């Protein structure tokens, strides 16, 4: 399972979804005021009946222990709502650990993650005149719904990058395809403190992860992007990092259409990094020094003969891998 330390129990998501719906219902009821349809609209929205003599904010029933908040919560209908379906889908995405090639990153964004983000923007967080503030459920980054949204975005960025590496175009390594991860994304993927990521990033190549800015005017930290190949290698050494397997047959099928030597080098590394192993494991299998192994995964020093050996170590098809590298090297010469 990914995000083992940080992804909350499903019951926590159910609670915050119900709380979010109560806050939206309060907003509806107070916007309608004493209009006859106010109570009807809220009852239909929440799937409950409101006492005829009720006044004030429904959310206060949650904060008042004398009002038996758990009993009130259990009445709120979230099952079958679009909110519950999208949150459940996003949650399943981060826990199912499907093979990477089986995840449709755009569909998961469109049908789950972006909807979660949208719903977060619709929830009022201030109980007017009551001094209560509920911004935590939609704004505190470590809380269930905001965390799910951020983690889902980071995970799908990883998936999309791997998909784009297989069958990549010739200029892949110097294109916008490299604008993938910032420090916050890597902290989420590695399940580590963001300071650990920033300590590992630097623009001069003296740290494990080379960093760059997409625009010269961008800031040094939050807007700095990580070289994605460096980042995935670094993630492979974090205990909190896990993802669905990178399938060799799927990669082999995409090798003939991969037009970047750098991508072909990276794919051999990804077969280790994304399948629970590290560069050290790869080097040991090849009988190479770490520096030589890392250079190959960055597309440096590739040759057709050695490619067969690398492919065998990575679990790829030696003939397919070597043939494509030979083809691309001829184009360069």
Secondary structure, DSSP 8 states (H G I E B T S, - for coil): --STTTS--HHHHHHHHHHHHHHHHHHHHHHHTT-THHHHHHHHHHTS---TT--S-TTHHHH-GGG-HHHHHHHS--TTSHHHHHHHHHHHHHHH---GGG--HHHHIIIIIHHHHHHHHT---EETTTTEE-THHHH-TTSHHHHHHHHHHHHHHHHHHHHHHTT--TTGGGSGGG--EEHHHHHHHHTS-HHHHHHHEETTS-SSEEEEESSTTS-SSTTEEE-HHHHHHHHTT-TT-------HHHHHHHHTT---HHHHHHHHHHHHHTTT--HHHHHHHHT--HHHHHHHHTT-S--HHHHHHHHHHHTS-HHHHHHHHHHHHHHH-
